[in-house]
Amino acid sequence: MTRQDIASIDPDPADLRFLPAWRAAELLAGGQVSAEDLVDACEAAYEAWHAGINAIVLTDFPAARAAARASDQRRREGRALGALDGIPFSVKESFDVAGWPTTCGSPAQRGNIATGDAAVVERLRAAGAVLLGKTNVPIGLRDWQSYNAIYGTTRNPHDPARTPGGSSGGSAAAVCAGMSFFDVGSDIGSSLRNPAHYCGVFSHKSSHGLIPLRGHGIGRTYGEQDINVAGPLARSARDLELLLHALAGPDGSEALAYRLSLPPCDKRALADFRVAVLPSHPLCEADAEVSGQIETLGRWLEAQGAHVRWNVRPDFDAAALWHTYVLMLRATTSVHMDDAAFDAALARAAAVTSSAPDNHDYATLQFTGAGIRHRQWLQLQQARAGFAQAWQRFFDDFDVLLCPAAATTAFALDEAGEPWQRTLQVNGRALPLTSQLFWAGHSGLCGLPSTVAPIGPGSSGLPVGVQIVAGRFADLTSLRFARLLEAAGFAFRPPPAHSGTVPRAPARQD
């Protein structure tokens, strides 16, 4: 499919459900729609889609409508809180909302009722955004699908037989189906990136530490967790930048000493960018449907005058980075284990280490990583510093790296066994599902920003996204590149079978 074909698949500009947040903000500012109209549109989408895809699993539309009326009153009085005032949003179930349960999909946490809002919810409410509900996750946030025994299975709006991704799968599905204008998720293992890719929306994995994670997870009150980050999902790259500015910045006592000042991006056209294109990798082969779309994009960028180099990689051992990433990833997530699960992980690690000490596959490393000593973690930290330096040298020569967010398009739902026991068909071969973590850790271990933008559909008709990686804290660079792609026609397209009452927006006058 060509860029011109993609550009012709546009949302109905009169359908409020599929407007980008920035356009809804323009309509609010101009008095052409009300915040209550926007809540009505989201509720209509929820009624049309919920039974089929189950994306927003906790809602409070009466409270949302009351917040919308308060926003409309502020606008009438000339006291609007900014562009987000009155824009409805949802948030990943793992973020605290005062008075609501935070379970991370675990039945054992049904009674875990938050006493306060997570930092990201605080900031959005302070900006006047209207909370609609919480979106579904896998149990423990540990799957590239989104299902659990409390809330059930979330499905992809483009094909309900397929996954929307995980662990921010409910987030991407809700935004894709028009149930909310944007969502905030988290990402430690591509949990923002693969859902955006699978559902055909935009997401931004922020540089590590930019957006506080206070109030994320079970019993987490501190604001930073190793590797893990928060970030937005939306229907426009322009929305992502608006939301990053609203969400990012020091939290708590750190705000006494620091102020955020991200490096600006001075690029005004795609031709201004130095682009590295990596459609696949020897350690994680990408399916032709995905790699082919990225190759097509790279050739199109060359035609636009961009400075493109092919199959270039940072000067480190990618296998060593993978090994370090998985160990540090599972060291970080071990904090979510109860004592029994942690003891079981220690026992399994000891058994595997004694029988197969050189086994470095994911199924082994996940247990080894959960129980590493602090000294070992510090050694891994030194290795990570070396990888980070190599990335810095890489981004001295390039502005962005284009690569897959995942090796395939959205795969068929598969809830049998554990994630590491499943396989995925890549170019006709069965590969471990967990091999997909390569594309998460390749940049994620070192805290680099990654924006996912839709560039499909692929040959199957399913969405395909590209992961746009930039240097540490160069978030505005990856976002600018995504905005320019969007302006060129690589944009969100609604799922093919939407129905229900369609609230209408006034026609644009410009």
C-alpha positions as CSV (number, residue, x, y, z in Angstrom):
1,M,0.0,0.0,0.0
2,T,1.4,3.4,-1.0
3,R,1.6,6.6,1.1
4,Q,-1.2,8.0,-1.1
5,D,-3.4,5.0,-0.3
6,I,-2.8,5.5,3.4
7,A,-3.5,9.2,3.2
8,S,-6.9,8.5,1.7
9,I,-8.0,6.5,4.7
10,D,-9.0,9.4,7.0
11,P,-11.3,9.5,9.9
12,D,-14.7,11.1,9.3
13,P,-13.9,14.7,10.3
14,A,-17.5,15.1,11.7
15,D,-17.2,12.0,13.9
16,L,-16.1,13.2,17.4
17,R,-15.1,9.8,18.4
18,F,-12.0,9.7,16.2
19,L,-10.8,13.3,16.4
20,P,-7.3,13.8,17.7
21,A,-7.2,15.5,21.0
22,W,-5.6,18.7,19.6
23,R,-8.5,19.1,17.2
24,A,-11.0,18.5,20.0
25,A,-9.2,21.2,22.0
26,E,-9.6,23.7,19.1
27,L,-13.3,23.0,19.0
28,L,-13.6,23.5,22.7
29,A,-11.7,26.7,22.6
30,G,-13.8,28.0,19.7
31,G,-17.1,27.1,21.5
32,Q,-18.1,24.7,18.7
33,V,-18.4,21.7,21.0
34,S,-18.6,21.3,24.8
35,A,-16.6,19.0,27.1
36,E,-19.9,17.2,27.8
37,D,-20.3,16.6,24.0
38,L,-16.9,14.9,24.0
39,V,-17.9,12.7,27.0
40,D,-21.1,11.8,25.2
41,A,-19.0,10.8,22.1
42,C,-16.7,8.6,24.2
43,E,-19.7,6.9,26.0
44,A,-21.3,6.2,22.6
45,A,-18.1,4.5,21.4
46,Y,-18.0,2.6,24.7
47,E,-21.5,1.4,24.3
48,A,-20.8,0.4,20.7
49,W,-17.5,-1.4,21.3
50,H,-17.4,-2.6,24.9
51,A,-19.1,-6.0,24.5
52,G,-16.8,-6.8,21.6
53,I,-13.3,-5.6,22.7
54,N,-13.5,-5.0,26.5
55,A,-10.9,-2.2,26.6
56,I,-12.1,0.1,29.4
57,V,-12.8,-2.1,32.4
58,L,-13.7,0.5,35.0
59,T,-15.8,3.5,34.2
60,D,-17.5,6.4,36.0
61,F,-19.4,8.3,33.3
62,P,-21.5,10.3,35.8
63,A,-18.4,11.6,37.5
64,A,-16.8,12.3,34.0
65,R,-20.0,14.2,33.0
66,A,-19.8,16.3,36.1
67,A,-16.1,17.1,35.5
68,A,-17.0,18.0,31.9
69,R,-19.7,20.4,33.1
70,A,-17.2,22.1,35.4
71,S,-14.8,22.4,32.5
72,D,-17.5,24.0,30.3
73,Q,-18.3,26.4,33.1
74,R,-14.6,27.4,33.4
75,R,-14.5,28.1,29.6
76,R,-17.6,30.2,29.8
77,E,-16.0,32.3,32.5
78,G,-12.7,32.6,30.7
79,R,-10.8,30.4,33.2
80,A,-9.8,27.5,31.0
81,L,-6.9,25.6,32.4
82,G,-5.2,25.0,29.0
83,A,-5.6,22.9,25.9
84,L,-6.4,19.7,27.8
85,D,-9.2,21.3,29.8
86,G,-12.3,19.2,29.0
87,I,-10.6,16.5,27.0
88,P,-11.7,13.0,28.1
89,F,-9.1,10.4,28.8
90,S,-8.5,6.9,30.2
91,V,-5.6,5.5,32.1
92,K,-4.0,2.1,32.4
93,E,-5.4,0.0,35.3
94,S,-2.0,-0.1,37.0
95,F,-2.1,3.6,37.8
96,D,-3.8,4.6,41.0
97,V,-7.1,6.6,41.0
98,A,-8.4,7.6,44.4
99,G,-11.2,5.3,45.5
100,W,-10.7,2.9,42.6
101,P,-9.1,-0.6,42.7
102,T,-5.5,-1.1,41.4
103,T,-5.1,-4.8,40.8
104,C,-2.6,-5.1,37.9
105,G,-4.9,-7.9,36.9
106,S,-4.3,-10.0,40.0
107,P,-7.3,-11.5,41.8
108,A,-5.4,-11.4,45.0
109,Q,-5.4,-7.5,44.7
110,R,-9.2,-7.1,44.3
111,G,-9.4,-5.2,47.6
112,N,-6.5,-2.9,46.9
113,I,-8.3,0.5,46.8
114,A,-6.1,3.5,46.0
115,T,-6.2,6.3,48.6
116,G,-4.8,8.9,46.2
117,D,-4.2,9.5,42.5
118,A,-1.0,8.5,40.7
119,A,1.2,11.4,39.6
120,V,0.1,11.2,36.0
121,V,-3.6,11.3,37.0
122,E,-2.9,14.3,39.3
123,R,-1.3,16.2,36.5
124,L,-4.0,15.5,34.0
125,R,-6.8,16.4,36.4
126,A,-4.9,19.6,37.3
127,A,-4.9,20.4,33.6
128,G,-8.7,19.9,33.4
129,A,-8.7,16.6,31.5
130,V,-11.7,14.5,32.3
131,L,-11.1,10.9,33.5
132,L,-13.5,8.3,32.0
133,G,-12.1,5.0,33.3
134,K,-9.3,2.5,33.6
135,T,-8.1,0.2,30.8
136,N,-7.3,-3.5,30.9
137,V,-3.9,-5.2,31.5
138,P,-2.5,-8.7,31.8
139,I,-1.9,-10.2,35.2
140,G,1.2,-8.6,36.7
141,L,1.6,-6.6,33.5
142,R,3.6,-9.5,32.1
143,D,2.2,-10.4,28.7
144,W,1.9,-9.0,25.2
145,Q,-1.8,-9.7,25.5
146,S,-4.2,-8.1,28.0
147,Y,-6.4,-10.6,29.9
148,N,-6.9,-11.6,33.5
149,A,-9.3,-13.4,35.7
150,I,-10.9,-10.1,37.0
151,Y,-11.7,-8.2,33.9
152,G,-11.4,-10.8,31.1
153,T,-9.9,-10.5,27.7
154,T,-9.3,-7.3,25.6
155,R,-9.4,-7.7,21.8
156,N,-8.0,-5.7,18.9
157,P,-10.6,-3.4,17.3
158,H,-9.1,-4.2,13.9
159,D,-9.6,-7.9,14.4
160,P,-11.3,-9.2,17.6
161,A,-9.6,-12.6,17.2
162,R,-6.2,-10.9,17.7
163,T,-4.4,-9.3,20.6
164,P,-4.3,-5.5,21.1
165,G,-0.9,-6.0,22.7
166,G,0.2,-5.7,26.3
167,S,0.6,-4.7,28.9
168,S,-1.0,-1.4,27.8
169,G,-3.3,-3.3,25.5
170,G,-6.5,-1.9,26.9
171,S,-5.1,1.6,26.5
172,A,-4.4,1.2,22.8
173,A,-7.7,-0.6,22.1
174,A,-9.7,2.2,23.8
175,V,-8.0,5.0,21.9
176,C,-8.2,3.1,18.6
177,A,-12.0,2.5,19.1
178,G,-12.7,6.2,20.0
179,M,-13.6,5.4,23.7
180,S,-11.1,8.0,24.9
181,F,-9.1,10.7,23.3
182,F,-5.9,9.5,24.9
183,D,-4.6,7.2,27.5
184,V,-1.5,6.9,29.7
185,G,0.3,3.6,29.9
186,S,3.7,2.3,31.0
187,D,6.5,0.5,29.3
188,I,9.3,-1.7,30.6
189,G,9.1,-4.4,27.9
190,S,7.4,-2.6,24.9
191,S,4.2,-2.2,26.8
192,L,3.4,1.1,25.1
193,R,5.1,0.3,21.8
194,N,3.7,-3.1,20.8
195,P,0.0,-2.1,21.5
196,A,0.4,1.1,19.4
197,H,1.9,-1.0,16.6
198,Y,-0.8,-3.7,16.8
199,C,-3.7,-1.2,17.0
200,G,-2.5,1.4,14.6
201,V,-2.2,4.3,17.0
202,F,0.6,6.5,18.2
203,S,2.5,6.1,21.5
204,H,5.6,7.6,23.1
205,K,7.9,5.8,25.5
206,S,9.5,8.7,27.2
207,S,13.2,8.9,28.2
208,H,13.6,7.2,31.5
209,G,12.8,9.4,34.5
210,L,11.0,12.1,32.6
211,I,7.4,11.2,33.7
212,P,7.0,10.2,37.4
213,L,5.7,6.7,38.1
214,R,4.5,7.5,41.6
215,G,1.3,5.6,42.2
216,H,2.0,3.0,39.5
217,G,1.8,-0.7,40.5
218,I,0.9,-2.4,43.7
219,G,2.1,-0.5,46.8
220,R,4.4,1.8,44.8
221,T,4.7,5.3,46.2
222,Y,8.1,6.3,44.8
223,G,8.3,8.0,41.4
224,E,11.1,6.1,39.5
225,Q,11.5,2.4,38.7
226,D,14.4,1.0,36.8
227,I,13.9,0.7,33.0
228,N,10.1,1.3,33.4
229,V,8.6,4.5,32.1
230,A,5.2,6.1,31.6
231,G,3.9,7.6,28.4
232,P,0.9,8.5,26.3
233,L,-1.1,6.8,23.6
234,A,-3.2,8.9,21.2
235,R,-4.5,9.2,17.7
236,S,-2.0,11.8,16.6
237,A,1.7,12.5,17.1
238,R,0.7,16.1,17.8
239,D,-1.3,14.8,20.8
240,L,1.8,12.9,22.1
241,E,3.8,16.1,22.3
242,L,1.0,18.0,24.0
243,L,0.7,15.2,26.6
244,L,4.4,14.9,27.2
245,H,4.6,18.5,28.2
246,A,1.7,18.0,30.6
247,L,3.1,14.9,32.1
248,A,6.8,15.3,32.3
249,G,8.8,17.0,35.0
250,P,10.2,16.3,38.5
251,D,7.9,15.1,41.2
252,G,7.8,15.6,44.9
253,S,11.0,16.8,46.6
254,E,12.9,16.8,43.3
255,A,10.7,19.6,42.1
256,L,12.3,21.8,44.7
257,A,15.6,21.7,42.8
258,Y,15.0,20.8,39.2
259,R,13.0,22.1,36.2
260,L,12.5,20.2,33.0
261,S,14.0,21.7,29.8
262,L,14.1,19.2,27.0
263,P,16.4,19.8,24.1
264,P,14.4,21.3,21.2
265,C,14.3,19.8,17.8
266,D,15.3,22.2,15.0
267,K,14.3,19.9,12.1
268,R,11.5,21.3,10.0
269,A,11.3,18.7,7.2
270,L,11.9,15.0,6.9
271,A,14.8,15.9,4.5
272,D,16.6,17.5,7.4
273,F,16.9,14.2,9.3
274,R,19.8,11.7,9.4
275,V,18.0,8.4,9.5
276,A,19.2,4.9,10.3
277,V,16.9,2.2,9.1
278,L,17.0,-1.3,10.7
279,P,14.1,-3.3,9.3
280,S,15.2,-6.5,11.1
281,H,18.1,-7.9,13.2
282,P,19.9,-11.2,13.3
283,L,18.9,-11.8,16.9
284,C,15.2,-11.0,16.3
285,E,14.1,-11.6,12.7
286,A,11.1,-9.4,11.7
287,D,8.3,-10.8,9.6
288,A,8.3,-9.7,6.0
289,E,5.0,-7.9,6.6
290,V,6.7,-5.6,9.1
291,S,10.2,-5.3,7.7
292,G,8.8,-4.7,4.3
293,Q,6.7,-1.8,5.4
294,I,9.8,-0.3,7.2
295,E,11.9,-0.8,4.0
296,T,9.2,0.9,1.9
297,L,9.2,3.8,4.4
298,G,13.0,4.1,4.2
299,R,12.9,4.2,0.4
300,W,10.2,6.8,0.5
301,L,12.3,8.9,2.9
302,E,15.2,8.7,0.5
303,A,12.9,10.1,-2.2
304,Q,12.0,13.0,0.1
305,G,15.7,13.9,0.5
306,A,16.3,12.4,4.0
307,H,19.8,11.2,4.7
308,V,19.2,7.4,5.0
309,R,21.6,4.6,5.9
310,W,20.5,1.0,5.9
311,N,21.1,-1.8,8.4
312,V,23.4,0.3,10.6
313,R,23.7,-0.6,14.3
314,P,25.4,0.7,17.4
315,D,28.9,-0.7,18.1
316,F,28.0,-3.1,20.9
317,D,27.3,-6.8,21.2
318,A,23.5,-7.0,20.9
319,A,23.4,-10.5,22.5
320,A,25.2,-9.1,25.5
321,L,22.8,-6.3,25.8
322,W,19.9,-8.7,25.5
323,H,21.4,-10.8,28.4
324,T,21.8,-7.7,30.5
325,Y,18.4,-6.4,29.7
326,V,16.5,-9.6,30.7
327,L,18.4,-9.9,34.0
328,M,17.8,-6.3,34.9
329,L,14.2,-6.4,33.7
330,R,13.4,-9.3,35.9
331,A,15.4,-7.9,38.9
332,T,13.1,-4.9,38.6
333,T,9.8,-6.7,38.3
334,S,10.7,-9.1,41.2
335,V,9.5,-6.4,43.5
336,H,5.9,-7.3,42.4
337,M,6.3,-10.9,43.4
338,D,4.9,-12.2,46.7
339,D,7.2,-14.2,49.0
340,A,6.1,-17.5,47.7
341,A,6.6,-16.6,44.0
342,F,10.0,-15.1,44.8
343,D,11.1,-18.2,46.7
344,A,9.9,-20.4,43.8
345,A,12.0,-18.2,41.3
346,L,15.1,-18.7,43.5
347,A,14.6,-22.4,43.5
348,R,14.1,-22.7,39.8
349,A,17.2,-20.4,39.1
350,A,19.3,-22.6,41.4
351,A,18.1,-25.8,39.6
352,V,18.8,-24.4,36.1
353,T,22.2,-22.9,37.0
354,S,23.4,-26.2,38.4
355,S,22.2,-28.3,35.4
356,A,22.8,-25.8,32.5
357,P,25.0,-22.9,33.7
358,D,25.5,-21.6,30.1
359,N,21.7,-21.5,29.3
360,H,20.9,-17.9,28.4
361,D,17.4,-18.3,27.0
362,Y,14.6,-16.1,28.4
363,A,12.9,-18.9,30.3
364,T,16.1,-19.3,32.3
365,L,17.2,-15.7,32.6
366,Q,13.8,-14.6,34.0
367,F,14.3,-16.7,37.2
368,T,18.0,-15.9,37.4
369,G,17.3,-12.2,37.1
370,A,14.6,-12.2,39.9
371,G,17.1,-13.4,42.4
372,I,20.4,-11.7,41.5
373,R,22.5,-10.3,44.3
374,H,23.0,-6.5,44.6
375,R,26.6,-6.9,43.6
376,Q,25.6,-8.6,40.4
377,W,23.1,-5.8,39.7
378,L,25.9,-3.2,40.1
379,Q,28.0,-5.2,37.6
380,L,25.1,-5.2,35.2
381,Q,24.8,-1.5,35.7
382,Q,28.4,-1.0,34.6
383,A,27.7,-3.0,31.5
384,R,24.6,-0.9,30.8
385,A,26.8,2.2,31.0
386,G,28.9,0.9,28.2
387,F,25.9,0.2,26.0
388,A,24.6,3.7,26.8
389,Q,27.9,5.2,25.6
390,A,27.7,3.3,22.4
391,W,24.1,4.6,21.8
392,Q,25.4,8.1,22.4
393,R,28.1,7.7,19.8
394,F,25.4,6.3,17.4
395,F,23.2,9.4,17.9
396,D,26.2,11.6,17.2
397,D,25.8,10.4,13.6
398,F,22.1,9.9,13.3
399,D,19.0,11.8,14.5
400,V,16.6,8.8,14.6
401,L,16.7,5.0,14.2
402,L,13.7,3.4,12.5
403,C,13.1,-0.2,13.5
404,P,10.2,-2.6,14.4
405,A,8.2,-2.3,17.6
406,A,7.5,-6.0,17.3
407,A,8.4,-8.6,14.7
408,T,4.9,-9.4,13.5
409,T,1.5,-7.7,13.2
410,A,-1.1,-8.5,15.9
411,F,-1.1,-12.2,16.6
412,A,-4.1,-14.4,17.3
413,L,-5.2,-14.5,21.0
414,D,-3.4,-17.3,22.8
415,E,-4.1,-17.7,26.6
416,A,-2.6,-21.2,27.0
417,G,0.3,-21.5,29.4
418,E,2.8,-18.8,30.3
419,P,4.1,-16.2,27.8
420,W,7.6,-17.8,27.7
421,Q,6.0,-21.1,26.7
422,R,4.3,-19.7,23.6
423,T,5.6,-19.2,20.1
424,L,5.0,-16.8,17.3
425,Q,5.0,-17.4,13.5
426,V,7.7,-15.2,11.9
427,N,8.2,-15.8,8.2
428,G,6.7,-19.2,8.5
429,R,8.8,-20.3,11.4
430,A,7.8,-20.7,15.1
431,L,9.9,-18.5,17.3
432,P,9.6,-17.9,21.1
433,L,7.1,-15.2,21.9
434,T,9.6,-13.8,24.4
435,S,12.1,-13.2,21.6
436,Q,10.0,-10.1,20.9
437,L,11.5,-8.5,24.0
438,F,14.6,-7.8,21.9
439,W,13.0,-4.8,20.3
440,A,11.9,-3.6,23.7
441,G,15.3,-3.9,25.4
442,H,17.5,-2.8,22.5
443,S,16.8,0.8,23.3
444,G,14.8,0.5,26.5
445,L,17.6,-0.8,28.7
446,C,19.4,2.5,28.2
447,G,16.4,4.7,28.7
448,L,16.1,6.0,25.2
449,P,12.8,7.6,23.9
450,S,10.8,5.7,21.3
451,T,7.8,7.0,19.4
452,V,5.6,4.5,17.5
453,A,3.8,5.8,14.5
454,P,1.5,3.9,12.1
455,I,2.9,3.2,8.7
456,G,0.6,0.4,7.5
457,P,-1.7,-1.4,7.0
458,G,0.4,-4.3,6.0
459,S,-0.4,-6.9,3.3
460,S,-2.8,-8.6,5.7
461,G,-4.7,-5.4,6.3
462,L,-3.6,-5.2,9.9
463,P,-1.8,-2.1,11.3
464,V,2.0,-1.8,11.1
465,G,3.9,0.7,13.1
466,V,7.5,1.9,13.1
467,Q,9.5,2.5,16.2
468,I,11.3,5.8,16.0
469,V,14.2,5.8,18.5
470,A,16.2,8.9,19.4
471,G,19.0,9.8,21.8
472,R,18.5,10.1,25.5
473,F,16.2,13.0,26.3
474,A,15.8,13.8,22.6
475,D,12.1,13.0,23.0
476,L,11.1,16.1,20.9
477,T,13.2,14.7,18.0
478,S,11.4,11.4,17.7
479,L,8.1,13.2,18.2
480,R,8.9,15.8,15.5
481,F,9.8,13.0,13.1
482,A,6.5,11.2,13.9
483,R,4.6,14.5,13.3
484,L,6.2,15.0,9.9
485,L,5.3,11.4,9.0
486,E,1.7,12.0,10.1
487,A,1.5,15.2,8.1
488,A,2.7,13.3,5.0
489,G,-0.2,10.8,5.4
490,F,1.1,8.1,7.7
491,A,-1.7,8.6,10.1
492,F,-4.3,6.9,12.3
493,R,-7.1,5.1,10.5
494,P,-10.2,4.0,12.4
495,P,-10.9,0.3,12.7
496,P,-13.1,-1.0,9.8
497,A,-16.3,-1.9,11.6
498,H,-17.3,0.9,13.9
499,S,-21.0,1.4,14.5
500,G,-23.5,3.0,16.9
501,T,-24.8,6.6,17.2
502,V,-22.2,9.0,15.9
503,P,-22.0,12.4,17.6
504,R,-21.1,15.0,15.0
505,A,-18.6,17.8,15.0
506,P,-19.0,21.1,13.2
507,A,-17.1,21.4,9.9
508,R,-13.8,23.1,10.0
509,Q,-13.7,26.7,8.7
510,D,-10.1,26.8,7.7
